[in-house]
Amino acid sequence: MAHTTPSTTIYEGGFTDPVGASQTVFRALMDAMARPGSVQALPAVTAPPAPLTASASALIATLADADTPVWLDPALTKTSAVRDWIIFHTGAPITAYQSEAAFAVVAAPERLSALNGFALGTQEFPDRSTTVILQVSTLTDGAVLTLEGPGIKGRESLAPDPMPQHFAKQWTANRQAFPRGIDLVLAGPGCVAAMPRSTRLIRSEA
């Protein structure tokens, strides 16, 4: 009986309508990437094991496949359930190395020490970088980030929480590496926002 709950959690909770659900999630993410800082609705189409959230799991289930290594932060690797759920529903290999990851999922952004530990791509192949998915509890009630750049008319504001320590300094360094650098996806409750590497952070208010 001890194995019943983990196996049920791992094998259940994926897309009930794989084509329709993945298209909906992908469209929301593409809208978020095209308009950095905007908040896009994300339907609850997955039911993953905790602490992986429905929004983050829907994104990784849409994006990851057998050719895209996924890195999970320590909060997600305390038990094997999240790792096994992702492997079962996407076929993606789980890597222990940030620099090898095509995608990263972070359940505790406040404990993420360095964004530059992920793959930043190269000048020749800037697309060979990590897309980092941060699980956040809100996109509207945290410290305000003011954004400029491609896809933004004037300026856009976003207020996610929690976020990595010294985020403003880290993001400035990421932006200075352009066209190299990570792309950031913020998975909130029922919503998603994005900060592509081309996005400039103008101000961070504590």
C-alpha positions as CSV (number, residue, x, y, z in Angstrom):
1,M,0.0,0.0,0.0
2,A,2.9,2.3,0.6
3,H,3.5,2.6,-3.2
4,T,-0.1,3.3,-4.2
5,T,-0.1,7.1,-3.6
6,P,3.2,8.0,-5.3
7,S,2.4,5.9,-8.4
8,T,-1.1,7.4,-8.7
9,T,0.3,10.9,-8.4
10,I,3.0,10.3,-10.9
11,Y,0.9,8.7,-13.6
12,E,-2.1,10.9,-13.2
13,G,-2.5,14.7,-13.5
14,G,-1.3,15.1,-17.1
15,F,-3.2,16.7,-19.9
16,T,-6.7,15.1,-20.4
17,D,-6.8,16.7,-23.9
18,P,-3.1,16.8,-24.9
19,V,-3.5,18.6,-28.2
20,G,-6.0,21.2,-27.0
21,A,-4.4,21.9,-23.7
22,S,-0.8,22.2,-25.0
23,Q,-2.0,24.5,-27.7
24,T,-3.8,26.7,-25.2
25,V,-0.8,26.8,-22.8
26,F,1.7,27.5,-25.7
27,R,-0.4,30.3,-27.0
28,A,-0.5,32.0,-23.6
29,L,3.2,31.6,-23.2
30,M,3.9,33.0,-26.7
31,D,1.6,36.0,-25.9
32,A,3.6,36.5,-22.7
33,M,6.9,36.4,-24.5
34,A,5.7,38.7,-27.3
35,R,4.5,41.3,-24.7
36,P,7.0,41.1,-21.8
37,G,5.5,42.0,-18.5
38,S,2.0,41.3,-19.5
39,V,0.0,38.8,-17.5
40,Q,-1.7,36.0,-19.5
41,A,-4.4,33.7,-18.2
42,L,-3.3,30.1,-17.9
43,P,-5.9,27.4,-17.4
44,A,-5.6,24.6,-14.9
45,V,-5.0,21.7,-17.2
46,T,-2.6,19.6,-15.0
47,A,-2.6,18.3,-11.5
48,P,1.0,17.6,-10.6
49,P,2.5,16.4,-7.3
50,A,3.5,19.1,-4.8
51,P,5.4,21.4,-4.7
52,L,5.2,21.6,-8.5
53,T,2.3,24.0,-9.3
54,A,-0.4,23.6,-11.9
55,S,0.9,26.6,-13.9
56,A,4.6,25.5,-13.9
57,S,3.6,21.9,-14.7
58,A,1.4,22.9,-17.6
59,L,4.3,25.0,-19.0
60,I,6.9,22.2,-18.7
61,A,4.5,19.6,-20.0
62,T,4.0,21.8,-23.1
63,L,7.6,22.7,-23.7
64,A,9.8,19.7,-22.7
65,D,10.4,16.5,-24.6
66,A,13.0,13.8,-24.9
67,D,15.6,16.2,-26.4
68,T,15.3,18.9,-23.7
69,P,17.1,18.2,-20.4
70,V,15.2,19.7,-17.4
71,W,16.9,21.0,-14.2
72,L,14.8,21.1,-11.0
73,D,15.8,23.1,-7.9
74,P,16.3,21.4,-4.5
75,A,12.7,22.2,-3.5
76,L,11.5,20.0,-6.3
77,T,13.9,17.2,-5.8
78,K,13.2,16.5,-2.1
79,T,11.2,13.6,-3.2
80,S,11.2,11.7,-6.5
81,A,7.5,12.4,-7.3
82,V,8.0,15.7,-9.3
83,R,11.0,14.3,-11.2
84,D,9.1,11.1,-12.1
85,W,6.0,13.0,-13.0
86,I,7.9,15.2,-15.5
87,I,9.7,12.2,-17.0
88,F,6.5,10.2,-17.4
89,H,4.5,13.1,-18.9
90,T,7.1,14.7,-21.1
91,G,9.9,12.1,-21.7
92,A,12.4,14.8,-20.8
93,P,15.7,13.7,-19.1
94,I,16.3,15.3,-15.7
95,T,19.8,16.8,-15.4
96,A,21.7,17.7,-12.2
97,Y,23.6,20.4,-14.0
98,Q,22.2,23.9,-14.6
99,S,24.5,24.5,-17.5
100,E,23.1,21.4,-19.4
101,A,19.4,22.4,-19.0
102,A,17.2,23.5,-21.8
103,F,14.5,24.2,-19.2
104,A,14.7,24.8,-15.5
105,V,11.8,24.8,-13.0
106,V,12.4,26.6,-9.7
107,A,9.9,26.3,-6.9
108,A,11.9,28.4,-4.5
109,P,13.1,31.5,-6.5
110,E,14.3,33.2,-3.3
111,R,16.9,30.5,-2.8
112,L,18.2,30.6,-6.4
113,S,21.7,31.9,-6.0
114,A,22.7,32.7,-9.6
115,L,21.0,33.1,-12.9
116,N,24.3,32.9,-14.8
117,G,24.8,29.3,-13.7
118,F,22.4,28.3,-16.4
119,A,23.3,27.9,-20.1
120,L,23.6,31.3,-21.7
121,G,24.0,30.1,-25.2
122,T,26.9,31.3,-27.5
123,Q,27.3,34.2,-29.9
124,E,26.9,31.7,-32.8
125,F,24.0,29.8,-31.1
126,P,22.3,32.1,-28.6
127,D,19.2,29.8,-28.6
128,R,21.2,27.2,-26.8
129,S,20.3,28.7,-23.5
130,T,18.1,27.8,-20.6
131,T,14.5,29.0,-20.3
132,V,14.0,29.3,-16.5
133,I,10.5,28.9,-15.1
134,L,10.0,30.5,-11.7
135,Q,7.1,29.5,-9.6
136,V,5.7,32.6,-8.0
137,S,2.8,33.2,-5.6
138,T,1.8,36.4,-7.3
139,L,2.5,38.6,-10.3
140,T,0.9,41.7,-8.9
141,D,1.7,42.0,-5.2
142,G,5.5,41.8,-5.0
143,A,8.2,44.4,-5.5
144,V,7.5,46.3,-8.7
145,L,9.7,45.7,-11.7
146,T,9.6,48.3,-14.5
147,L,10.4,46.9,-17.9
148,E,11.3,48.3,-21.3
149,G,12.3,46.7,-24.6
150,P,11.0,44.9,-27.6
151,G,7.3,44.1,-27.4
152,I,6.7,46.8,-24.8
153,K,5.0,50.1,-25.6
154,G,6.7,52.6,-23.4
155,R,7.1,50.8,-20.1
156,E,5.4,47.8,-18.5
157,S,5.2,47.0,-14.8
158,L,5.2,43.6,-13.1
159,A,5.3,42.7,-9.4
160,P,6.2,39.0,-9.0
161,D,7.0,37.4,-5.6
162,P,9.1,35.6,-4.6
163,M,12.1,36.4,-6.8
164,P,15.8,35.5,-6.8
165,Q,18.1,37.5,-4.4
166,H,19.7,40.6,-6.0
167,F,17.5,40.1,-9.0
168,A,17.9,43.6,-10.4
169,K,21.7,43.1,-10.5
170,Q,21.5,39.6,-11.9
171,W,19.0,40.6,-14.6
172,T,21.1,43.6,-15.7
173,A,24.1,41.2,-16.1
174,N,21.9,38.8,-18.1
175,R,20.7,41.7,-20.4
176,Q,24.3,42.8,-21.0
177,A,25.2,39.4,-22.3
178,F,22.6,39.8,-25.2
179,P,22.1,38.0,-27.6
180,R,23.2,35.4,-25.1
181,G,21.3,35.0,-21.8
182,I,18.5,33.2,-20.2
183,D,14.8,33.8,-20.9
184,L,12.6,34.0,-17.7
185,V,9.0,32.7,-17.4
186,L,7.0,33.5,-14.3
187,A,4.4,30.9,-13.5
188,G,1.8,32.4,-11.2
189,P,-1.5,31.0,-9.9
190,G,-3.6,30.6,-13.1
191,C,-1.4,33.0,-15.1
192,V,2.0,33.4,-16.8
193,A,4.3,36.3,-17.6
194,A,7.7,36.5,-19.3
195,M,10.9,38.4,-19.4
196,P,12.9,37.5,-22.5
197,R,16.6,38.3,-22.4
198,S,15.9,41.4,-24.6
199,T,13.9,43.0,-21.8
200,R,15.5,45.8,-19.9
201,L,14.8,46.3,-16.1
202,I,14.5,50.0,-15.5
203,R,13.7,50.0,-11.8
204,S,13.1,47.6,-8.9
205,E,11.2,48.9,-5.9
206,A,11.7,47.0,-2.6
